[in-house]
Amino acid sequence: MKHLRRLIPATPVIVTALWVAGCAALAQDTGKPRNKQPASGSDILKSEPSNTSEARPNASGKPLPNRDEVTRKQRQYLEQRYDLSGRTHPTLRMSGGRKAVPVGPTARLPQGVTWDALGQMSPEEMRQKKLFPYTPLWHPIQEVGGMVFPPVQTKVVDGLERVDVAFDLPDAYLPEFPPALFITTRPDLGDVSKGQLITLQNFETLFQDVLTPFQMEGMRLLLQKTTAQRHNLTLDRSTARPVEGVSCLDCHVNGHTTGQFHLTPDVRPQNERFRLDTTSLRGLFAQTRFGSKRTLRSLEQFAQTEENSAYFDGDIALAERKGARHFTDREQMAMGHIQNIIDFPPAPKLTVNGRLDRTQATEAELRGEAVFDKHCASCHPAPFYTDNLAHDLRAERFYNHVGSTPTGARGRAEGPIKTFTLRGIKDSPPYLHDGRLLTLEDTVEFFNIVLQSRMTQKEKADLVEFLRVL
């Protein structure tokens, strides 16, 4: 206690000295901010200023790219790679009967180079000469990413159009809008959407006495908007106004797709995330894995994962900050129930075993089936034309690194990707996981090169004829 009493009188002196020293320091350092807290992560709910009548959308606090400039650069890039003239088949239509099937190949080859010559080259030769025509297709704004919807859809569905990026592929290379919907429980009805875009406002009328009440509940949930990374109520968004978000069927329109794309949520860093094309929900009953890379084993598990992955770029913290929805077990079951009755489109030239009916098929289609059996059927066996596995094509053997930050190194490996079903494939351009193959002809050329199948031009043409029958 005696020692403590000795210290107490000295305390005011110490405080005064510290105060004087602090004032002197401030006088010498008036240009630096005071009382600034250490950064604890980007605050997506703040922007400068935050109390105006009109919110300014941004990307994690950074200004969004200029849409016109992004569009110009992407169009220039695509026209260097592809013939975008939009050639279509003179008679063949997609399953809804409203849109012609695009034809190709569309990839541009250097002067003097032919498809036959490419098909004979080794991976190393093609890489050294920089001749591979199907390098990865990248998101127009790789640093921001997010879902991008085609104009045919944004014109009729509010809240999907972005202020920072426009859809980049011409309409000729996309599925018809709206796509037809076929269901396994009522194949006799044909297109149960009746050529309409299915919405929250019309689904009850369309499906009364077609779906059960539980299936109807699943349809409602698939149509209900939920917040997403670039479509939400915060300032960290890409829409001019705050929006509720997107629905499952905004991407998988009428249970199919109209070519929407975003970035895979399962890869880091940001510059190496690859573009991901929206796949069809048709024929999910015949599939045992879900997600191009995630290998999820049920639709219920997929629903649990989707809100925290694709919708929010795999960032669970942002998912919570922006208001991610957490589905109950009952909701997941209802959504899975309706998705599991979405059928493939009719294929009148196929038998019940999924093989060509020889009494209806043309000679070219029959020859194409033989080519398919030789080169494709090991991964895409009938009747559903998928092996329900994932395969690594190792396409990086054919090109140098072409990511958003080129390094000159060999092409970056993308690893195994799910084997998607080929049933109804003519309805689903563009092709491959990133949409880099605009037509079925491009797809056949790609696999002829990557698998080194060395098909002749006639074999490739016959194979395309067969694929269109599926």
C-alpha positions, 0 to 999 in steps of 0.5 A: 500500500505504501508503494501504491500511495507513492504512485497515485500523486504522480498520475496527473503528471503522467497524464498531462505529459502524455496529453502534451506529447499527443498534441505535439504529434497531432500538430506534426501529423494533421494530414492523416485521418484520426480514429480510423478503425482497422479494415475488417472486410468489404462492407457491401452495405455502404457506398459513398454517399449512402443517404441519397434517393438513388443508390449507386450499384458497385462491385464490392465498393468499386465502380462498375465497368462501362457497359458500352466499352465492355460490349465493344471489346467483347464483340471484337474478341468474338468476331475474331474467333467466330463467323457470327453471321447466324446461319441456320438449317433451312428446315430443322426446328427446335422442339417448340417449333419456333426457332431454326437450328444453327449450323456451322462450324463457326470457328475461324481458321487461319488462312491456308489451314483446313479442318482436315489438317487440324484433325491430323496434327498432334497436340504439341504441333497445334500448341506451338503453331497456336492453331487450336480454334476452341480455346476457353470462352471467358466472361466479358467482365471476368473481374466481376462475373455474375449471371448474364441473361440474353436480350430476348429474356431481359425484354420481358422479365424485369430485374435481370438486365445489368448496367455493366455488361450485355449478353455477348452471343447472337440470338441465332446461337441460343435455344428458342425462347421460351422453350417447350416443357415436357413432363414424364407424368403426362407425355400425351400433352406435349408442350405443357407450357403451351408456348408460354413463358412460365411465371408466378402469374400464370403457372396455376392456370397452366398446370391446373389438373396437370400437376399435383399440389406438391408438384405445384408447390415445387414449381412455385418455389422454382419461380420465386425470386431469391437474392443473388450475387449481382442481382440483389437489394444491396449496393453491391449489385449490377442492376440499376435498381435494387431487385429481389434477385433471380429465380431458378427458372430465370436461368433454367427457363421452362425447365430448359435454358436460353443460354444464360452464363456466369462463372463457376463458383468452385474455382479460385482465384477470380481470374482463373474461374471459367465461364459456365453455360446454363444447362438444361433440367430436361431428363434429370430423372436419368442423371445421378450427379449434379453440377459440372464440377461439384458431383452432388448426388441429389437434387435436394443436396444441389438446392442446399449448395446452390444458394451458397455457391452459384448464386454467391460465387461460393462465398458464404459470408456474402450469401449471408450479408446479401440475404441468402435464402435457406430452404427447408427440407420440405421445400427442397423435396418439392423442388426436387419432385417437380424437376424429376418429372421434366422430360426430354423432348420427343424423339420419334426416330428413336426406339424404346432403347434409345437407338435409331429406328431403322424404318424411319432413319435416313441413310446419313443418320444411320451412318452417323449412328455408326460413327457415334458408336465408334467415337462417342458412345463410351461416354454417351451410351444410349438410351440417355446418352450419358454415363453419369460420370465426369471426364477430363478431356485435357484440352489444355494440351492444345493451347497456351494459357488463355486466362484473363491474365495470360502468362505464356504458360501451357493452357491451364487444366480445367479438370474433369467435367460432368458428362451431360446427356445428349438427348434433345441436344439440338435444342441446347446451343451453345455447347461445352461447359463454357459455351465455346462451341456455338453449333453441333458442327463446332462440337464435332470438330472440337471432339475430333481434334481433342480425342484425335479421332481423325474422322473424315468430313463425311463422317463428321457430317453424318455424325451431326445428322445423327445428333440432331435426331436425339 
